[in-house]
Amino acid sequence: MEISARSAYDREGRRKYLTRAEGQKFLGQVVHLPKVDALFCLTIYYTGCRISEALSLRRNSLDSETNVIRIQSLKKRGRKEIRRVPLPEFLSAQLEEIAVSNDGQRFWPFSRTKGWRIVKRVMADAGVSGMHATPKGLRHGLEFAERWSKSP
């Protein structure tokens, strides 16, 4: 069985990304987090950004009038590439609120390691386990769930 680099499965045929149901379980647990941690998880879930990309976001990354966030890709090997990603209106409004309260600094004042731990803790609380219960599994889960739902 040949697996492409963009496959939802690893070489052993194990799933790498969250299913729609696992994503819903994840979202169900996010509501129990402190607001800032919850918004961090929701941003990764809805935008598909990497932890480091999320941690670099600031007030000027957000266009709350159009509910779009601009994310600088950190994987383009030196090229500066910005992705414009639409946000749900509620998330845009909440990010705007924390941006005002932290005076234009980064949305999340914690380290990459803490961000990883937050996502892993929510996965565990949601009962999601396995190789796909990771920030990467979360980032790509929505993308693959959308693609699978459109398959014949």
C-alpha positions, 0 to 999 in steps of 0.5 A: 500500500503506497501512502502519499505525503498528504495522506490521512494515514501513516505507512502502517495505515494508522490515521494521523488526523482527528475525525469530525466526531473527535473534533467535536469531542475536543470542542466539547472539552475546550469550554472547560478551559480558561478563556485564553487557553480555550481561544488558543485551541479554537484558533488552531482548530478553526485555522489549521495553524501551527502552535508557533504560528498561533503564538506569533499572532497579535492584534494587527493579525486580526481583521475583525471587520471581515473576520479574517486572521492573517497567519505568517507561515513558518514552514516556507523556508525563508519566504514570507508567506501570509495566509488569510484565514476566515474565522467564525464570527464568535472567535474573531470577536473574542480575539478582538476582546483579548487583543484590546485587554493585552494592549496589542501584544501577542494573544497568548503570552505562553511558550510553545511547550505550554501550548502543546500541553494545553492541546494534549490535555484537552485531547486526553479530557476528550477521550481522544488517544493515539497518534492523531491526538496531537496538535498536528492531528487537530490542525489537519483534522478539520481539513480532512474531515471537510474533504471526506464529507465531500467525497462521493 
